[in-house]
C-alpha cells in the first residue's frame, strides 16, 4: 500500500475545498458543426466538429469524493480519543 494522508471527511466551502476544486475538472463533448454538418468550414476550423468543455458540477465532485471516503477512508482518533465513527479509539 502507498503512503497515507489525512483528509477531511467532507468537501465544503468552509474547509476551502470548494474554492480549490471548482473549475478544475471538465468533461469534453464532441459535436458536429451545425454550420457545415461535419464537412468542415471556417467556423469549425475545417474539422467538421467542435469540442465543448463542460465543468464538472460541485455536486458531482462532492459525490465522487464521498464515494472515495466511503471506500477508502478509515476512522482516526481525534484529540479526545473518539474516532469519527463515534467509537472510542485504542
C-alpha positions in Angstrom: 0.0 0.0 0.0 1.2 3.5 -0.8 1.7 6.3 1.7 -1.3 7.5 3.6 -2.5 11.1 4.4 -5.4 12.6 6.4 -8.1 14.4 4.6 -11.4 15.9 5.5 -14.4 13.6 5.6 -16.4 16.0 3.5 -15.7 18.7 0.9 -17.1 22.0 1.9 -16.8 25.7 1.2 -15.8 26.2 4.9 -12.7 23.9 4.6 -11.6 25.6 1.4 -12.3 22.6 -0.9 -15.0 24.4 -3.0 -12.7 27.3 -4.0 -9.9 24.9 -4.6 -11.8 22.4 -6.8 -14.4 24.4 -8.7 -13.3 24.9 -12.3 -10.5 22.3 -12.1 -12.4 19.3 -13.7 -14.1 19.2 -17.1 -15.8 16.8 -19.4 -15.5 17.2 -23.1 -18.1 16.5 -25.7 -17.6 16.4 -29.4 -20.4 17.9 -31.6 -20.8 18.1 -35.3 -20.5 21.6 -36.6 -24.0 23.0 -37.2 -22.8 25.3 -40.0 -21.3 22.7 -42.3 -22.9 19.5 -40.9 -19.4 17.9 -40.5 -17.9 18.8 -43.8 -15.5 21.4 -42.4 -15.8 25.1 -42.6 -14.2 28.3 -41.4 -16.4 28.3 -38.2 -15.1 24.8 -37.1 -11.5 25.4 -38.3 -12.3 22.9 -41.1 -12.5 20.0 -38.6 -16.3 19.4 -39.1 -16.8 19.4 -35.3 -16.3 21.5 -32.2 -15.4 20.4 -28.7 -17.5 21.6 -25.8 -15.7 21.8 -22.4 -18.2 21.3 -19.6 -17.2 21.9 -16.0 -17.9 19.1 -13.5 -20.5 20.4 -11.1 -19.8 20.9 -7.4 -22.5 18.3 -6.6 -20.7 15.7 -8.7 -17.3 16.5 -7.3 -18.7 16.0 -3.7 -20.4 12.7 -4.7 -17.1 11.3 -6.2 -15.2 12.4 -3.1 -17.9 10.9 -0.8 -17.6 7.6 -2.6 -13.8 7.6 -2.2 -14.1 8.3 1.5 -16.7 5.5 1.9 -14.5 3.0 0.1 -11.0 4.0 1.4 -11.5 6.2 4.4 -10.5 4.8 7.8 -11.7 6.4 11.1 -8.8 8.1 13.0 -8.7 9.2 16.7 -9.3 12.9 17.3 -7.9 14.8 20.2 -10.4 13.4 22.7 -9.8 9.8 21.8 -13.1 9.4 19.9 -12.9 8.3 16.3 -15.0 9.8 13.6 -17.5 6.9 13.6 -18.3 7.7 17.3 -16.5 4.8 18.9 -13.5 5.1 21.3 -10.1 4.8 19.7 -7.4 2.4 21.0 
